[in-house]
Structures are given as C-alpha cells and as structure tokens.
Amino acid sequence: MGVARDLERRLEGLLEGMFAKMFRSGLQPIEVGRRIVREMEENRTVSVNNRTYAPNEFRIHLGEEDYARFEPMGPGLQKEFSELVIEAAKERRWSLMGMPRISFHQHERLGRGEFRTEAILTADPGSAPGGASTHEPSEDDPSATRAIQLNTAQRLGIRSRGATLVVLDEDGEVKDRIT
C-alpha cells in the first residue's frame, strides 16, 4: 500500500508541477485547502476504541514567490485553514487530538505554484487524550453533553462533576450558569 501511495504522490507532484510551470500562475489558497483535506483523509488513524483521528497539524512548504504572497495573509489563512480542518473532521466524524495548527515555510526548491504539505497528528500539550472531539452529543441523552444549563441539569437529576461556566452579559451580570 505504501508503494502505491508513494507512486500516486509522485505522479500527482509531476502533474501539478507541469501545470504550475505551463500556466505560471501563483498558488491559490483553495488548492492548499483541498490538499489539507486530502492529507487528513490519507493520514487518519483508528485508535483502540475505534475512534478515528485525523491529523491536526499541517506544515505548508511554499516556493519563494508564493511564500512572499502568502506571508502577509498568514494569520487570516491560518484561521481559515483551521476552521476547514474542524469542519472536515465534523463532516466525516473524525476526532482531533488537539486544536488545528497551520504553518507556512519557505522552500527554495519549489517554484511558483508548487507546494508540499506535511500532515501530523499531535496532541495539545497538557491535554487528555481525545481532548478535542468532533462528535456531536446525542440529543436523546443529555448526560452525553459536556456542558448543559445548571437548571436543566438539576431538573434532569444530573449532578455536577466539575467546574461551572458562568456566562455574563455585556454589563457583567450573570446571564447563565453552565455545568
């Protein structure tokens, strides 16, 4: 399987490189977004409890010219790509071990329109395994929800096992308590 994947990536790189050189257009963010989702698909891992984890860290390697164009947009693109990772995981019911991290790196061997991605599955430092799950809680089972209103919990007979989140309004007054 590894040989087939390697061959596919090489062919893909040749085709993308050929088109990038023929049309001499700069790299577009949508191309990077598509690659990120594809990397999530190809590099997902199934854990011992049958939870599917997708990579959450992506290093995008760009040629000098594309890096110069992307650098001023960096924070905005990082946010946009992070949202893309979360949405793709939700749609496919994959879990993430931590918050998405996107970084851009300049690579001297890459030309205009060419790029490489590295997808890595990493946990946030100090977080419990499976700390960022994209699975939706069951609407039929309120105890499966991690945060519910305090009065709803009391009415359903669910006891608080931890901290209470206090939601304040614009004036600093208590608007709601979530346990």
Disulfide bonds with the S-S distance in Angstrom:
none
